[in-house]
Structures are given as structure tokens and as C-alpha cells.
Amino acid sequence: MLNMDFTQRIVIRTDEQAWTPSPSGGVLRKPLAREEAERGHATSVVRYEPGASFKRHEHPLGEEFLVLDGTFSDETGDYPAGTYFRNPPGTGHTPFSKEGCTLLVKLHQFSENDRKSVRIDTRTEPWLPGIGGLEVMPLHEFEHEHVALVRWPAGEKFQPHRHFGGEEIFVLSGEFCDEHGRYPAGSWIRSPHMSQHHPFVDEETIIWVKTGHLPV
């Protein structure tokens, strides 16, 4: 197991991690959390080299991912950087990438009742006004779980707050900061139920954020 104690705060700067091979040639991974090898709960950054493919597989408890760069493809189409996916429990596909791509991938983490399939092109989806100067792009919500992109203008500070059901952040651009440290693009932060912080940024920053999904 890797980082499966959800009571612990975890910070990984993925740009400092080495790529590790997957069972499929040309598909590489940087594991962030994993229940078992090749099954169960997993969060990873995944890289498809140009022309790489992965055999058809099913998602017993769903698959969620965000295309970070390049173009991801499967039998349903081609999806450029910025596409957010949710493939619900019981679905499957045969993924590949002609030009190569990088993904943030979460496997086997859906509620059994969360059956919504999601495809959102975040390049064209509108930003909505948030608290203070923040802008928010909602991506999904189910029960206590909320997923969004959040854009922080330079110099923004957010009020201290607690995370009921935890919080998970992946920094897409800029540098996210709080009293615990500074997190450049590529950083993954998982904070447990009822953890607290006081976030801010010095430069414009965009994060992918999920809240309310960790054990309480």
C-alpha cells in the first residue's frame, strides 16, 4: 500500500518523481496513492508516450481523470488537454494516445450510486465568480463530494477554513501556498477530514480541487 492512511496529510511534488513502468509498454506512471498493485484505490499521474495504448479494462468503482497535456483517445473520440472525465462504475474502454499525453488519474473511488458519465472541456467551460477574487469551474458533485477548478488571481488570500471530508488539490499552474509550505505546478496535496489551512497565492494560480470525499 502507498499513502492509504487518510488521517495523514500528504504532499508530493510530482515533477520531482521518477516515472515507473506500467504493465503496458509506453505507459508510465507516478503513483501518489495505491491500495494494491494493479487493482483497487489508486491515484497517479500517468504518461502515454506517442503511439502508446492500454488494453481494454473495466472500472468496477469508476475512473476519474484530467488530461494535463497532449491528446488522450479511446473508442469514443479524441480529448485534448483540459478535458475532465468521469467514467462511472461498470464502464470500460480501450485508451491510447497518438501524440502522447499526461493524465491525473483516480481509480476505484466512486460511490456505487454515482453513475453520471462526465466529459467537460475546461478550455471552453465558463468560469463562475467565487469568494473574494476567486473564479470557480464546477466539474462534478455527488452527495458530499465536490470537484472543481479554481483560479486564483495574483495576491489572493483565502480565509482560514476546515475541510469536512478532506480536501485534495493538484496544482495545474502557478504556485499554491499556505502556512505549511509552497506548492508549484505538479504538486499533489491531500488533507484529511477536519484539517485546516490558510491558503494564498503570490501569482495567478489554477488548481484542481476535490472536497468532501475522504473518510470522516
N, CA, C and O of each residue as an XYZ file, in Angstrom:
864
protein
N       0.846     -1.201      0.000
C       0.000      0.000      0.000
C       0.881      1.250      0.000
O       2.014      1.235      0.480
N       0.334      2.316     -0.545
C       1.042      3.585     -0.616
C       0.087      4.717     -0.255
O      -0.930      4.903     -0.923
N       0.401      5.469      0.786
C      -0.363      6.656      1.183
C      -1.859      6.377      1.334
O      -2.696      7.154      0.876
N      -2.181      5.251      1.985
C      -3.575      4.870      2.193
C      -4.067      5.181      3.608
O      -5.170      4.775      3.974
N      -3.277      5.888      4.402
C      -3.737      6.369      5.710
C      -4.327      7.751      5.506
O      -3.603      8.740      5.399
N      -5.662      7.810      5.453
C      -6.337      9.060      5.108
C      -6.397     10.041      6.269
O      -6.971     11.121      6.129
N      -5.817      9.689      7.415
C      -5.711     10.637      8.525
C      -4.449     11.484      8.407
O      -4.268     12.425      9.179
N      -3.581     11.170      7.462
C      -2.311     11.864      7.301
C      -2.376     12.867      6.147
O      -2.985     12.602      5.111
N      -1.741     14.015      6.346
C      -1.593     14.987      5.259
C      -0.430     14.546      4.378
O       0.652     14.236      4.877
N      -0.658     14.519      3.063
C       0.349     14.064      2.112
C       0.633     15.184      1.112
O      -0.293     15.803      0.589
N       1.897     15.439      0.852
C       2.305     16.390     -0.185
C       3.338     15.703     -1.072
O       4.347     15.201     -0.578
N       3.087     15.680     -2.382
C       4.038     15.116     -3.338
C       4.223     16.113     -4.476
O       3.255     16.545     -5.101
N       5.472     16.471     -4.736
C       5.802     17.311     -5.886
C       6.128     16.368     -7.041
O       7.245     15.865     -7.157
N       5.139     16.142     -7.883
C       5.263     15.070     -8.879
C       6.364     15.346     -9.896
O       6.894     14.407    -10.490
N       6.721     16.609    -10.112
C       7.801     16.905    -11.059
C       9.143     16.377    -10.566
O      10.083     16.251    -11.351
N       9.243     16.068     -9.275
C      10.481     15.526     -8.711
C      10.478     14.000     -8.672
O      11.488     13.390     -8.321
N       9.347     13.372     -9.032
C       9.245     11.918     -9.022
C       9.773     11.317    -10.322
O       9.711     11.942    -11.381
N      10.284     10.114    -10.226
C      10.680      9.361    -11.423
C       9.468      8.624    -11.981
O       8.581      8.221    -11.229
N       9.432      8.451    -13.290
C       8.399      7.641    -13.928
C       8.699      6.160    -13.690
O       9.854      5.735    -13.710
N       7.636      5.388    -13.466
C       7.779      3.944    -13.314
C       6.951      3.255    -14.391
O       5.915      3.784    -14.794
N       7.385      2.074    -14.872
C       6.647      1.404    -15.950
C       5.317      0.832    -15.471
O       5.157      0.496    -14.298
N       4.383      0.729    -16.385
C       3.109      0.051    -16.147
C       3.143     -1.290    -16.882
O       4.115     -1.572    -17.583
N       2.106     -2.125    -16.740
C       2.082     -3.382    -17.480
C       2.022     -3.209    -18.994
O       2.265     -4.156    -19.742
N       1.696     -1.990    -19.447
C       1.595     -1.752    -20.886
C       2.793     -0.927    -21.348
O       3.055      0.139    -20.790
N       3.512     -1.394    -22.341
C       4.668     -0.677    -22.853
C       4.299      0.707    -23.348
O       3.292      0.879    -24.035
N       5.114      1.700    -23.002
C       4.851      3.066    -23.429
C       3.929      3.838    -22.524
O       3.693      5.023    -22.762
N       3.392      3.205    -21.482
C       2.552      3.881    -20.499
C       3.311      3.889    -19.174
O       3.613      2.833    -18.618
N       3.613      5.077    -18.677
C       4.410      5.259    -17.470
C       3.570      5.918    -16.387
O       2.558      6.559    -16.671
N       4.011      5.750    -15.120
C       3.190      6.268    -14.026
C       4.053      6.875    -12.927
O       5.210      6.501    -12.736
N       3.459      7.816    -12.217
C       3.992      8.319    -10.954
C       2.912      8.064     -9.896
O       1.959      8.838     -9.806
N       3.034      7.013     -9.105
C       1.986      6.684     -8.135
C       1.953      7.669     -6.978
O       2.993      8.044     -6.437
N       0.741      8.088     -6.601
C       0.547      9.013     -5.486
C      -0.094      8.299     -4.296
O       0.293      8.528     -3.150
N      -1.064      7.442     -4.567
C      -1.699      6.614     -3.527
C      -2.147      5.322     -4.194
O      -2.630      5.335     -5.326
N      -1.988      4.211     -3.492
C      -2.342      2.932     -4.113
C      -2.677      1.910     -3.031
O      -1.970      1.761     -2.034
N      -3.790      1.211     -3.274
C      -4.222      0.159     -2.356
C      -3.491     -1.153     -2.630
O      -2.957     -1.772     -1.710
N      -3.466     -1.575     -3.897
C      -2.782     -2.799     -4.309
C      -2.214     -2.596     -5.709
O      -2.675     -1.734     -6.457
N      -1.230     -3.382     -6.048
C      -0.689     -3.315     -7.409
C      -1.760     -3.709     -8.417
O      -2.295     -4.817     -8.364
N      -2.068     -2.808     -9.324
C      -2.969     -3.057    -10.465
C      -4.413     -3.330    -10.077
O      -5.173     -3.869    -10.881
N      -4.810     -2.967     -8.850
C      -6.238     -3.104     -8.510
C      -6.549     -2.228     -7.304
O      -5.660     -1.861     -6.536
N      -7.844     -1.899     -7.152
C      -8.281     -1.117     -6.008
C      -7.999      0.373     -6.164
O      -7.641      0.850     -7.241
N      -8.170      1.091     -5.063
C      -7.975      2.538     -4.983
C      -6.588      2.912     -5.501
O      -5.584      2.334     -5.085
N      -6.543      3.885     -6.412
C      -5.253      4.362     -6.919
C      -5.401      5.786     -7.413
O      -6.399      6.137     -8.044
N      -4.401      6.606     -7.121
C      -4.269      7.948     -7.688
C      -2.869      8.053     -8.262
O      -1.896      7.742     -7.576
N      -2.751      8.488     -9.515
C      -1.455      8.516    -10.203
C      -1.432      9.636    -11.219
O      -2.475     10.095    -11.684
N      -0.222     10.075    -11.562
C      -0.001     10.810    -12.802
C       0.456      9.773    -13.829
O       1.384      9.007    -13.569
N      -0.191      9.750    -14.986
C       0.060      8.722    -16.000
C       0.504      9.387    -17.294
O      -0.082     10.377    -17.732
N       1.545      8.832    -17.896
C       2.063      9.358    -19.152
C       1.957      8.316    -20.249
O       2.496      7.217    -20.116
N       1.254      8.656    -21.354
C       1.240      7.846    -22.572
C       2.265      8.430    -23.530
O       2.148      9.585    -23.940
N       3.262      7.646    -23.884
C       4.194      8.084    -24.912
C       3.505      8.045    -26.272
O       2.512      7.332    -26.422
N       3.990      8.779    -27.263
C       3.334      8.778    -28.576
C       3.135      7.361    -29.113
O       4.072      6.565    -29.171
N       1.900      7.065    -29.501
C       1.561      5.762    -30.052
C       1.252      4.699    -29.014
O       0.928      3.571    -29.386
N       1.341      5.013    -27.724
C       1.097      4.016    -26.676
C      -0.396      3.739    -26.521
O      -1.242      4.585    -26.810
N      -0.689      2.530    -26.056
C      -2.078      2.144    -25.817
C      -2.132      1.237    -24.595
O      -1.116      0.715    -24.137
N      -3.337      1.067    -24.084
C      -3.559      0.194    -22.935
C      -4.698     -0.738    -23.302
O      -5.667     -0.321    -23.937
N      -4.588     -1.989    -22.908
C      -5.636     -2.948    -23.263
C      -6.967     -2.557    -22.633
O      -7.014     -1.812    -21.654
N      -8.036     -3.069    -23.210
C      -9.361     -2.770    -22.679
C      -9.438     -3.203    -21.221
O      -8.972     -4.279    -20.845
N     -10.045     -2.331    -20.403
C     -10.209     -2.630    -18.986
C     -11.509     -2.022    -18.489
O     -12.035     -1.070    -19.066
N     -12.010     -2.591    -17.414
C     -13.265     -2.133    -16.814
C     -12.962     -1.297    -15.571
O     -11.859     -1.337    -15.026
N     -13.967     -0.544    -15.143
C     -13.843      0.311    -13.963
C     -14.883     -0.126    -12.921
O     -15.984      0.423    -12.888
N     -14.550     -1.106    -12.072
C     -15.542     -1.614    -11.110
C     -16.094     -0.542    -10.180
O     -17.281     -0.564     -9.852
N     -15.251      0.398     -9.748
C     -15.731      1.532     -8.952
C     -15.289      2.858     -9.562
O     -14.919      3.794     -8.855
N     -15.338      2.915    -10.892
C     -15.173      4.176    -11.590
C     -13.746      4.606    -11.863
O     -12.790      4.115    -11.263
N     -13.639      5.550    -12.798
C     -12.372      6.159    -13.187
C     -12.612      7.652    -13.405
O     -13.555      8.048    -14.091
N     -11.761      8.457    -12.821
C     -11.825      9.918    -12.960
C     -10.455     10.398    -13.414
O      -9.439      9.986    -12.855
N     -10.415     11.269    -14.427
C      -9.117     11.801    -14.814
C      -9.242     13.145    -15.513
O     -10.290     13.516    -16.041
N      -8.107     13.862    -15.490
C      -7.985     15.159    -16.141
C      -6.787     15.084    -17.076
O      -5.695     14.691    -16.666
N      -6.995     15.466    -18.345
C      -5.903     15.466    -19.319
C      -5.047     16.708    -19.063
O      -5.516     17.835    -19.221
N      -3.792     16.493    -18.667
C      -2.900     17.593    -18.316
C      -2.180     18.159    -19.535
O      -1.975     19.370    -19.620
N      -1.793     17.300    -20.483
C      -1.198     17.776    -21.732
C      -1.378     16.712    -22.794
O      -1.691     15.562    -22.487
N      -1.178     17.103    -24.057
C      -1.349     16.175    -25.166
C      -2.808     15.889    -25.465
O      -3.695     16.658    -25.095
N      -3.045     14.764    -26.145
C      -4.403     14.353    -26.510
C      -4.604     12.895    -26.127
O      -3.858     12.019    -26.565
N      -5.603     12.645    -25.316
C      -5.997     11.292    -24.910
C      -7.088     10.810    -25.853
O      -7.922     11.596    -26.303
N      -7.077      9.514    -26.148
C      -8.085      8.953    -27.051
C      -8.579      7.612    -26.530
O      -7.860      6.892    -25.837
N      -9.809      7.294    -26.874
C     -10.337      5.942    -26.731
C     -11.352      5.743    -27.847
O     -11.426      6.559    -28.766
N     -12.132      4.674    -27.779
C     -13.037      4.390    -28.883
C     -14.160      5.409    -29.029
O     -14.890      5.378    -30.020
N     -14.313      6.323    -28.048
C     -15.359      7.347    -28.130
C     -14.865      8.644    -28.751
O     -15.681      9.497    -29.102
N     -13.538      8.824    -28.901
C     -13.059     10.058    -29.515
C     -11.696     10.484    -29.018
O     -11.016      9.756    -28.295
N     -11.311     11.697    -29.429
C     -10.035     12.295    -29.060
C     -10.294     13.472    -28.125
O     -11.185     14.284    -28.373
N      -9.509     13.561    -27.046
C      -9.787     14.536    -26.000
C      -8.507     15.301    -25.650
O      -7.550     14.709    -25.151
N      -8.487     16.612    -25.910
C      -7.266     17.398    -25.713
C      -7.026     17.753    -24.245
O      -7.856     17.497    -23.372
N      -5.852     18.357    -24.011
C      -5.519     18.847    -22.673
C      -6.648     19.718    -22.144
O      -7.210     20.536    -22.873
N      -6.972     19.536    -20.872
C      -8.051     20.280    -20.249
C      -9.358     19.517    -20.171
O     -10.315     20.013    -19.577
N      -9.432     18.320    -20.753
C     -10.665     17.538    -20.690
C     -10.750     16.793    -19.365
O      -9.803     16.125    -18.949
N     -11.903     16.920    -18.709
C     -12.166     16.229    -17.441
C     -13.151     15.098    -17.691
O     -14.190     15.302    -18.317
N     -12.823     13.900    -17.199
C     -13.614     12.689    -17.414
C     -14.089     12.106    -16.091
O     -13.392     12.184    -15.079
N     -15.264     11.530    -16.111
C     -15.713     10.585    -15.090
C     -16.370      9.414    -15.807
O     -17.405      9.571    -16.455
N     -15.761      8.241    -15.685
C     -16.322      7.005    -16.225
C     -16.868      6.212    -15.054
O     -16.087      5.703    -14.250
N     -18.195      6.088    -14.929
C     -18.795      5.544    -13.706
C     -18.582      4.045    -13.547
O     -18.131      3.376    -14.477
N     -18.906      3.513    -12.364
C     -18.756      2.085    -12.108
C     -19.421      1.240    -13.185
O     -20.538      1.518    -13.621
N     -18.694      0.188    -13.608
C     -19.226     -0.738    -14.593
C     -18.885     -0.407    -16.023
O     -19.184     -1.197    -16.918
N     -18.256      0.758    -16.278
C     -17.874      1.108    -17.644
C     -16.464      0.595    -17.941
O     -15.733      0.186    -17.039
N     -16.102      0.627    -19.216
C     -14.768      0.215    -19.626
C     -14.409      0.866    -20.941
O     -15.276      1.401    -21.631
N     -13.123      0.825    -21.296
C     -12.678      1.393    -22.572
C     -11.287      0.867    -22.924
O     -10.647      0.161    -22.144
N     -10.838      1.245    -24.144
C      -9.510      0.878    -24.640
C      -8.763      2.165    -24.958
O      -8.892      2.683    -26.067
N      -7.982      2.700    -24.016
C      -7.360      4.006    -24.211
C      -6.062      3.941    -25.004
O      -5.372      2.922    -25.016
N      -5.738      5.072    -25.676
C      -4.485      5.195    -26.408
C      -4.195      6.671    -26.623
O      -5.030      7.523    -26.320
N      -3.016      6.975    -27.144
C      -2.682      8.353    -27.479
C      -1.745      8.349    -28.682
O      -0.659      7.772    -28.630
N      -2.169      8.991    -29.756
C      -1.341      9.064    -30.956
C      -0.133      9.971    -30.739
O       0.980      9.626    -31.138
N      -0.340     11.114    -30.119
C       0.740     12.097    -29.961
C       1.384     12.058    -28.587
O       2.403     12.711    -28.364
N       0.802     11.298    -27.655
C       1.258     11.284    -26.278
C       0.414     12.204    -25.419
O      -0.148     13.178    -25.919
N       0.320     11.907    -24.133
C      -0.456     12.734    -23.223
C      -0.064     12.415    -21.787
O       0.547     11.384    -21.504
N      -0.430     13.324    -20.890
C      -0.246     13.133    -19.461
C      -1.577     13.339    -18.769
O      -2.314     14.267    -19.100
N      -1.893     12.473    -17.800
C      -3.184     12.491    -17.121
C      -2.997     12.470    -15.610
O      -2.045     11.873    -15.108
N      -3.896     13.116    -14.889
C      -4.082     12.862    -13.466
C      -5.231     11.875    -13.369
O      -6.341     12.183    -13.801
N      -4.985     10.672    -12.802
C      -5.946      9.575    -12.844
C      -6.290      9.121    -11.429
O      -5.408      8.958    -10.586
N      -7.596      8.916    -11.179
C      -8.073      8.358     -9.917
C      -8.968      7.165    -10.247
O      -9.935      7.295    -10.997
N      -8.639      6.007     -9.683
C      -9.356      4.766     -9.959
C     -10.019      4.217     -8.702
O      -9.502      4.347     -7.592
N     -11.174      3.601     -8.909
C     -11.832      2.811     -7.858
C     -12.172      3.663     -6.632
O     -11.959      3.248     -5.493
N     -12.711      4.873     -6.892
C     -13.001      5.785     -5.782
C     -14.403      6.368     -5.834
O     -14.705      7.299     -5.088
N     -15.273      5.841     -6.703
C     -16.641      6.344     -6.794
C     -17.529      5.694     -5.736
O     -17.283      4.570     -5.301
N     -18.567      6.425     -5.333
C     -19.693      5.788     -4.674
C     -20.378      4.869     -5.680
O     -20.467      5.201     -6.862
N     -20.858      3.727     -5.224
C     -21.545      2.798     -6.136
C     -22.769      3.437     -6.781
O     -23.200      3.006     -7.851
N     -23.337      4.470     -6.135
C     -24.542      5.114     -6.653
C     -24.249      6.307     -7.562
O     -25.168      6.904     -8.124
N     -22.969      6.654     -7.705
C     -22.597      7.778     -8.560
C     -22.423      7.258     -9.981
O     -21.369      6.726    -10.330
N     -23.450      7.413    -10.789
C     -23.497      6.787    -12.110
C     -23.405      7.776    -13.259
O     -23.657      7.410    -14.407
N     -23.053      9.008    -12.977
C     -23.035     10.022    -14.033
C     -21.742      9.954    -14.828
O     -20.653      9.959    -14.254
N     -21.861      9.891    -16.144
C     -20.707      9.982    -17.034
C     -20.455     11.456    -17.343
O     -21.389     12.189    -17.670
N     -19.197     11.897    -17.243
C     -18.871     13.315    -17.403
C     -17.765     13.478    -18.435
O     -16.764     12.762    -18.393
N     -17.940     14.419    -19.364
C     -16.904     14.858    -20.291
C     -17.007     16.374    -20.333
O     -17.994     16.904    -20.842
N     -16.009     17.089    -19.809
C     -16.037     18.550    -19.793
C     -14.743     19.064    -20.394
O     -13.655     18.678    -19.967
N     -14.863     19.938    -21.390
C     -13.702     20.628    -21.953
C     -13.508     21.907    -21.151
O     -14.218     22.890    -21.365
N     -12.553     21.900    -20.230
C     -12.380     23.044    -19.338
C     -11.820     24.269    -20.065
O     -11.791     25.362    -19.498
N     -11.374     24.097    -21.313
C     -10.898     25.255    -22.077
C     -12.052     26.160    -22.489
O     -11.859     27.359    -22.691
N     -13.260     25.592    -22.615
C     -14.404     26.369    -23.096
C     -15.491     26.529    -22.044
O     -16.404     27.334    -22.227
N     -15.416     25.779    -20.945
C     -16.425     25.884    -19.885
C     -16.276     27.238    -19.182
O     -15.152     27.681    -18.944
N     -17.393     27.906    -18.845
C     -17.275     29.239    -18.229
C     -16.778     29.178    -16.782
O     -17.070     28.236    -16.046
N     -16.027     30.197    -16.401
C     -15.661     30.409    -15.003
C     -16.785     31.165    -14.308
O     -17.390     32.063    -14.894
N     -17.061     30.806    -13.071
C     -18.093     31.463    -12.273
C     -17.436     32.230    -11.132
O     -16.374     31.832    -10.653
N     -18.057     33.332    -10.686
C     -17.464     34.075     -9.573
C     -17.506     33.258     -8.285
O     -18.515     32.629     -7.968
N     -16.392     33.277     -7.546
C     -16.310     32.606     -6.266
C     -16.157     33.610     -5.144
O     -16.468     34.788     -5.313
N     -15.686     33.156     -4.013
C     -15.483     34.033     -2.870
C     -14.278     34.938     -3.126
O     -13.251     34.488     -3.635
N     -14.412     36.216     -2.768
C     -13.320     37.155     -3.000
C     -13.040     37.287     -4.473
O     -13.959     37.486     -5.268
N     -11.782     37.178     -4.851
C     -11.419     37.292     -6.262
C     -11.328     35.965     -6.979
O     -10.929     35.918     -8.142
N     -11.692     34.876     -6.301
C     -11.589     33.561     -6.917
C     -12.611     33.374     -8.032
O     -13.696     33.955     -8.008
N     -12.235     32.543     -9.017
C     -13.174     32.073    -10.035
C     -13.214     30.554     -9.963
O     -12.190     29.905     -9.745
N     -14.405     29.993    -10.147
C     -14.626     28.563     -9.945
C     -15.263     27.963    -11.194
O     -16.146     28.564    -11.807
N     -14.799     26.764    -11.562
C     -15.420     25.996    -12.638
C     -15.882     24.665    -12.059
O     -15.077     23.739    -11.957
N     -17.157     24.536    -11.676
C     -17.639     23.264    -11.123
C     -17.546     22.153    -12.167
O     -17.895     22.350    -13.331
N     -17.068     20.977    -11.735
C     -16.926     19.832    -12.633
C     -17.861     18.693    -12.269
O     -18.353     17.995    -13.156
N     -18.117     18.490    -10.974
C     -18.969     17.374    -10.560
C     -19.304     17.521     -9.085
O     -18.515     18.056     -8.306
N     -20.478     17.042     -8.712
C     -20.798     16.899     -7.298
C     -21.744     15.720     -7.118
O     -22.624     15.465     -7.941
N     -21.534     15.015     -6.017
C     -22.390     13.891     -5.662
C     -22.311     13.710     -4.152
O     -21.234     13.507     -3.593
N     -23.470     13.787     -3.503
C     -23.530     13.719     -2.047
C     -22.566     14.761     -1.468
O     -22.731     15.949     -1.744
N     -21.574     14.359     -0.682
C     -20.670     15.341     -0.068
C     -19.480     15.693     -0.958
O     -18.723     16.609     -0.635
N     -19.301     14.985     -2.069
C     -18.127     15.191     -2.920
C     -18.348     16.334     -3.900
O     -19.378     16.406     -4.571
N     -17.353     17.235     -3.972
C     -17.390     18.349     -4.921
C     -16.053     18.422     -5.638
O     -14.999     18.333     -5.007
N     -16.091     18.583     -6.964
C     -14.876     18.680     -7.770
C     -14.964     19.949     -8.611
O     -16.012     20.241     -9.188
N     -13.867     20.707     -8.683
C     -13.877     21.960     -9.433
C     -12.458     22.347     -9.810
O     -11.489     21.850     -9.236
N     -12.352     23.242    -10.786
C     -11.142     24.026    -10.980
C     -11.348     25.364    -10.276
O     -12.453     25.908    -10.265
N     -10.278     25.885     -9.691
C     -10.336     27.191     -9.035
C      -9.175     28.032     -9.548
O      -8.019     27.610     -9.524
N      -9.512     29.238    -10.014
C      -8.480     30.166    -10.491
C      -8.295     31.279     -9.460
O      -9.237     31.981     -9.092
N      -7.043     31.415     -9.007
C      -6.683     32.415     -8.009
C      -5.961     33.575     -8.696
O      -4.961     33.352     -9.378
N      -6.445     34.806     -8.531
C      -5.691     35.941     -9.076
C      -4.447     36.205     -8.226
O      -4.402     35.826     -7.055
N      -3.458     36.842     -8.802
C      -2.215     37.135     -8.087
C      -2.514     37.917     -6.811
O      -3.289     38.874     -6.818
N      -1.880     37.488     -5.708
C      -2.023     38.181     -4.436
C      -3.245     37.810     -3.625
O      -3.484     38.395     -2.569
N      -4.033     36.836     -4.101
C      -5.271     36.476     -3.394
C      -4.977     35.703     -2.110
O      -4.093     34.848     -2.076
N      -5.723     36.012     -1.064
C      -5.685     35.273      0.199
C      -7.086     34.790      0.518
O      -8.058     35.522      0.333
N      -7.193     33.551      0.999
C      -8.492     32.970      1.334
C      -8.581     32.826      2.851
O      -7.567     32.685      3.536
N      -9.793     32.862      3.356
C      -9.986     32.766      4.803
C      -9.545     31.397      5.328
O      -9.669     30.402      4.614
N      -9.034     31.329      6.559
C      -8.738     30.019      7.154
C     -10.013     29.177      7.189
O     -11.087     29.693      7.502
N      -9.902     27.894      6.873
C     -11.089     27.042      6.841
C     -10.709     25.598      7.097
O      -9.555     25.204      6.928
N     -11.704     24.807      7.510
C     -11.526     23.374      7.733
C     -12.131     22.593      6.572
O     -12.995     23.094      5.853
N     -11.666     21.370      6.404
C     -12.093     20.517      5.289
C     -12.927     19.359      5.829
O     -12.377     18.330      6.221
N     -14.241     19.517      5.851
C     -15.089     18.385      6.227
C     -15.023     17.352      5.107
O     -15.311     17.671      3.953
N     -14.649     16.130      5.435
C     -14.474     15.115      4.408
C     -13.186     15.268      3.620
O     -13.015     14.640      2.576
N     -12.278     16.099      4.115
C     -10.966     16.225      3.497
C     -10.943     17.081      2.244
O     -11.974     17.542      1.754
N      -9.727     17.279      1.741
C      -9.505     18.071      0.535
C      -8.323     17.490     -0.231
O      -7.335     17.051      0.358
N      -8.443     17.496     -1.540
C      -7.369     17.021     -2.411
C      -7.140     18.078     -3.485
O      -8.091     18.537     -4.117
N      -5.887     18.467     -3.695
C      -5.537     19.529     -4.637
C      -4.445     19.023     -5.575
O      -3.513     18.343     -5.145
N      -4.564     19.358     -6.851
C      -3.473     19.209     -7.805
C      -3.248     20.579     -8.426
O      -4.169     21.161     -8.999
N      -2.024     21.099     -8.315
C      -1.713     22.434     -8.811
C      -1.429     22.344    -10.311
O      -0.485     21.676    -10.734
N      -2.246     23.016    -11.101
C      -2.122     22.955    -12.556
C      -1.187     24.019    -13.104
O      -0.465     23.767    -14.069
N      -1.187     25.197    -12.508
C      -0.287     26.266    -12.953
C      -0.073     27.228    -11.789
O      -0.876     27.285    -10.858
N       1.013     27.978    -11.857
C       1.320     28.916    -10.792
C       1.924     28.226     -9.585
O       2.611     27.213     -9.715
N       1.661     28.784     -8.400
C       2.167     28.227     -7.149
C       1.141     28.465     -6.055
O       0.822     29.609     -5.729
N       0.631     27.389     -5.493
C      -0.331     27.444     -4.394
C       0.446     27.481     -3.084
O       1.488     26.835     -2.967
N      -0.045     28.226     -2.102
C       0.688     28.406     -0.848
C      -0.266     28.330      0.343
O      -1.452     28.638      0.218
N       0.252     27.922      1.484
C      -0.436     28.076      2.758
C       0.621     28.161      3.853
O       1.816     28.231      3.565
N       0.180     28.155      5.109
C       1.143     28.307      6.202
C       2.069     27.107      6.344
O       3.054     27.171      7.080
N       1.764     26.004      5.640
C       2.594     24.802      5.720
C       3.688     24.749      4.659
O       4.661     24.008      4.801
N       3.525     25.548      3.580
C       4.536     25.484      2.530
C       4.076     26.113      1.231
O       3.031     26.760      1.170
N       4.864     25.913      0.202
C       4.593     26.437     -1.135
C       4.622     25.255     -2.100
O       5.479     24.377     -1.997
N       3.667     25.244     -3.048
C       3.447     24.065     -3.872
C       3.390     24.482     -5.344
O       2.380     25.027     -5.787
N       4.451     24.236     -6.100
C       4.471     24.630     -7.517
C       3.575     23.727     -8.365
O       3.033     22.734     -7.880
N       3.433     24.088     -9.626
C       2.654     23.276    -10.569
C       3.145     21.833    -10.533
O       4.348     21.574    -10.508
N       2.204     20.907    -10.530
C       2.526     19.489    -10.432
C       2.453     18.949     -9.019
O       2.619     17.746     -8.818
N       2.208     19.800     -8.033
C       2.114     19.334     -6.644
C       0.749     18.729     -6.377
O      -0.275     19.223     -6.849
N       0.756     17.634     -5.600
C      -0.473     16.959     -5.141
C      -0.514     17.045     -3.622
O       0.444     16.676     -2.943
N      -1.626     17.533     -3.100
C      -1.793     17.722     -1.661
C      -3.086     17.047     -1.249
O      -4.143     17.341     -1.807
N      -3.017     16.142     -0.275
C      -4.232     15.518      0.258
C      -4.286     15.798      1.754
O      -3.395     15.404      2.506
N      -5.351     16.488      2.175
C      -5.508     16.894      3.566
C      -6.692     16.164      4.179
O      -7.748     16.084      3.551
N      -6.548     15.624      5.402
C      -7.585     14.758      5.972
C      -8.817     15.510      6.462
O      -8.847     16.740      6.499
N      -9.814     14.747      6.829
C     -11.064     15.259      7.407
C     -10.765     16.203      8.561
O     -10.009     15.872      9.474
N     -11.372     17.385      8.505
C     -11.295     18.423      9.525
C      -9.911     19.043      9.676
O      -9.638     19.702     10.679
N      -9.036     18.842      8.695
C      -7.783     19.591      8.672
C      -8.087     21.056      8.360
O      -9.174     21.386      7.886
N      -7.133     21.912      8.626
C      -7.332     23.352      8.449
C      -6.096     23.972      7.810
O      -4.971     23.539      8.061
N      -6.315     24.991      6.982
C      -5.199     25.793      6.493
C      -5.677     27.180      6.085
O      -6.875     27.461      6.062
N      -4.710     28.042      5.761
C      -4.966     29.437      5.393
C      -4.250     29.697      4.069
O      -3.123     30.192      4.066
N      -4.890     29.369      2.942
C      -4.204     29.415      1.652
C      -4.099     30.821      1.058
O      -4.892     31.710      1.365
N      -3.085     30.988      0.193
C      -2.879     32.246     -0.515
C      -2.010     31.959     -1.742
O      -1.432     30.879     -1.868
N      -1.929     32.933     -2.633
C      -1.019     32.834     -3.784
C      -0.347     34.176     -3.988
O      -0.897     35.221     -3.641
N       0.844     34.135     -4.553
C       1.529     35.366     -4.967
C       1.329     35.639     -6.451
O       1.299     36.795     -6.871
N       1.191     34.583     -7.245
C       0.987     34.712     -8.690
C      -0.315     34.023     -9.080
O      -0.836     33.204     -8.322
N      -0.847     34.351    -10.266
C      -2.070     33.681    -10.707
C      -1.841     32.177    -10.710
O      -0.824     31.693    -11.205
N      -2.799     31.445    -10.151
C      -2.645     30.007     -9.944
C      -3.970     29.317    -10.230
O      -5.034     29.821     -9.873
N      -3.894     28.156    -10.878
C      -5.095     27.349    -11.118
C      -4.882     25.988    -10.470
O      -3.844     25.354    -10.659
N      -5.875     25.545     -9.705
C      -5.824     24.243     -9.048
C      -7.047     23.425     -9.415
O      -8.132     23.963     -9.637
N      -6.853     22.114     -9.474
C      -7.959     21.144     -9.464
C      -8.166     20.778     -8.001
O      -7.202     20.469     -7.300
N      -9.403     20.810     -7.535
C      -9.654     20.562     -6.118
C     -10.889     19.686     -5.944
O     -11.901     19.863     -6.623
N     -10.777     18.736     -5.014
C     -11.892     17.862     -4.656
C     -12.047     17.915     -3.141
O     -11.056     17.832     -2.416
N     -13.268     18.053     -2.661
C     -13.527     18.112     -1.225
C     -14.664     17.155     -0.851
O     -15.496     16.796     -1.684
N     -14.675     16.755      0.424
C     -15.788     16.003      0.984
C     -15.785     14.526      0.699
O     -16.775     13.853      0.985
N     -14.699     13.983      0.138
C     -14.707     12.597     -0.351
C     -13.904     11.636      0.505
O     -13.954     10.428      0.274
N     -13.165     12.135      1.490
C     -12.304     11.272      2.299
C     -13.042     10.795      3.549
O     -14.032     11.411      3.946
N     -12.582      9.715      4.176
C     -13.273      9.175      5.345
C     -13.377     10.209      6.467
O     -12.448     10.978      6.713
N     -14.538     10.207      7.143
C     -14.773     11.157      8.246
C     -14.773     10.397      9.577
O     -14.953     11.003     10.633
